[in-house]
């Protein structure tokens, strides 16, 4: 059994999802990406300053920086993903870690869309999840904040916290 009411809900929700993602694309280009680039520059500048003060010779590269002290080398290399920047920190090939700068997206709660059980119910639940993700992204893009996290899910709230963790004096 399939109800026309649930079919209309599907069509309306898909249109809403499409509109949200279109709006997010524009906000990402105008607001999120410039803020992300500024935060990347802030982190690299803090690392450069910290290592320079500790006697390292720092050379900027197109993807990060290389710091040398006698025979020791620290390489910080940036790799981009969608709304994320990942930094590979290599300490003289002895230790390597990754820390990602990611858009902080908090999930949004939504009520159930339909109580009528029919052939569309599973699709409506999937669409509700997609709509939640779209609205969460929209909220995050409207006022973008970033967090840093390691591959082991250790979270840092600022570039300074990352520098203090990886490059202690």
Secondary structure as UniProt FT lines:
FT   HELIX           4..27
FT   HELIX           28..32
FT   HELIX           33..53
FT   TURN            54..55
FT   STRAND          57..61
FT   TURN            62..63
FT   STRAND          64..69
FT   TURN            70..71
FT   STRAND          72..81
FT   TURN            82..83
FT   STRAND          84..91
FT   TURN            92..94
FT   STRAND          95..103
FT   TURN            119..120
FT   HELIX           121..142
FT   STRAND          146..150
FT   TURN            151..152
FT   STRAND          155..156
FT   HELIX           159..166
//
